[in-house]
Amino acid sequence: MSTPPTHKPSSGVLATRERLSEVRYEIRGELARRARDLEAQGRSLIKLNIGNPGAFGFRAPPHLQQAITGDIDHTDPYTHQQGLPAAREAIAAAYARRGMPNAEADRVFLGNGVSELIDLSLRALLNPGDEVLVPSPDYPLWSAATILNDGRPVYYRCDPGNDFLPDPAEIETLVSSRTRAIVLINPNNPTGATYPRPLLERIVAIAAKHRLLLMVDEIYDQVLYDQATFEPVAPLAGEVPCITFSGLSKVHRACGWRVGWALLSGDGAAVGNLHHAMDLLGALRLCANVPGQYAIEAAVNGPDTISALCAPGGRLYETRRAVIEACAASEHLELVAPAGALYAFPAVVGAAAKGFDDHDFALELMESEGVLVVPGSSFNVPYRNHFRVTLLPEAATMREVFARIDRVLSRRAEAVSKVVPIKSKSRPAAA
Ligand SMILES: Cc1ncc(COP(=O)(O)O)c(C=O)c1O
């Protein structure tokens, strides 16, 4: 890997924001750039780095497309900074049906995807040096946006040995006088874990005790497999301040429309200033993309179009099954089967894992087998033996992908087994 660009001034070179050197977004980083180079040279790659449904042949449901085209004549002006009132009413009503307290249109903020709203809400919340409790692994925008808004991500572990579930006792030990918020991603990207209600209740209790904001990324809330259930946090949080994030990108397969929403729930007095801060920051960027906002009512009130894809015979279900079966059959892989979301996060184990580096592996896999995956360490974990694939391709493609992965790992395992340990009196054993 090449060294990251320097952000320090040197003669004739524009300086950029220094804290960018702490920020990584490898889902679209160096490996993706190398993939583009290879494609420009005529190589054909299977790219599994981005959870981008449209790139794998999925379409947004027709009733959402019609909602936009039917209203296109109304989309020229800016909207209110929080978004179209009718769209916000529809979201508030849908979340009130889920049991969210204070679900009112005035507490809904529409944004250019959840991405913009994550950044905006952290900017509204943080002062320099404030800490945010972020899951490890995380969706790396959460770390990046915390850092770029002058905060510090403090990681709580979601270990593979614990089915990628967090330990509330550990979360509480990480709370300091600087902690402002707890981030939850449920269902989780990259692990696919879904969090049971008792676990969420314990985390809510920690937020209540230490007066922390809950920031709950529920963008995969309806992408669930087998018997998995989804438990929204805001109804459990009640009067505890909570921002719930979701949008059209995943459940409705419309990433490119850039439509997300954030709902601020909890005691009015407690969230008062945060509402004002988010409204002000929303006003500074005028409004979110307007045509996309017209699809929201149709999405939240229309028919369920995702469950069939996640049920046996459905495209996502069958691809997930192909991954689970491939990992079970491989002597080199272990997988905590994803219960939700659009990803699998397998671990490399056994002989192939000796001296394993997830970046080297991802590069080798791309160069030699034409498959692009994301190294696990891109998701802010201290270990380097995982990788992430999206579940969006067809099952047959995924079976082919895992055959290629196994080829690379078998070569590595074989190479390890051939290495005869060299005894040296002068050199100390490696730590
Ligand atoms: C957990 C999570 N949150 C937020 C986002 C950003 O979504 P959006 O397209 O709404 O900006 C993603 C995108 O992959 C995600 O996985």
The ligand as an SDF file (V2000), in Angstrom:
LIG
                    3D

 16 16  0  0  0  0  0  0  0  0999 V2000
  -24.4720    1.3780    7.9090 C   0  0  0  0  0  0  0  0  0  0  0  0
  -24.5930    2.4070    6.8200 C   0  0  0  0  0  0  0  0  0  0  0  0
  -24.9690    3.6510    7.1450 N   0  0  0  0  0  0  0  0  0  0  0  0
  -25.0770    4.6080    6.2070 C   0  0  0  0  0  0  0  0  0  0  0  0
  -24.7920    4.3530    4.8800 C   0  0  0  0  0  0  0  0  0  0  0  0
  -24.9090    5.4740    3.8770 C   0  0  0  0  0  0  0  0  0  0  0  0
  -26.0900    5.3660    3.1670 O   0  0  0  0  0  0  0  0  0  0  0  0
  -26.6730    6.4970    2.2260 P   0  0  0  0  0  0  0  0  0  0  0  0
  -26.6720    5.9340    0.8570 O   0  0  0  0  0  0  0  0  0  0  0  0
  -28.0800    6.7360    2.7310 O   0  0  0  0  0  0  0  0  0  0  0  0
  -25.8250    7.7040    2.3560 O   0  0  0  0  0  0  0  0  0  0  0  0
  -24.3880    3.0770    4.4970 C   0  0  0  0  0  0  0  0  0  0  0  0
  -24.0310    2.7820    3.1120 C   0  0  0  0  0  0  0  0  0  0  0  0
  -23.5570    1.7310    2.7600 O   0  0  0  0  0  0  0  0  0  0  0  0
  -24.2920    2.0690    5.4960 C   0  0  0  0  0  0  0  0  0  0  0  0
  -23.9240    0.8230    5.2050 O   0  0  0  0  0  0  0  0  0  0  0  0
  1  2  1  0
  2  3  1  0
  2 15  2  0
  3  4  2  0
  4  5  1  0
  5  6  1  0
  5 12  2  0
  6  7  1  0
  7  8  1  0
  8  9  2  0
  8 10  1  0
  8 11  1  0
 12 13  1  0
 12 15  1  0
 13 14  2  0
 15 16  1  0
M  END
$$$$
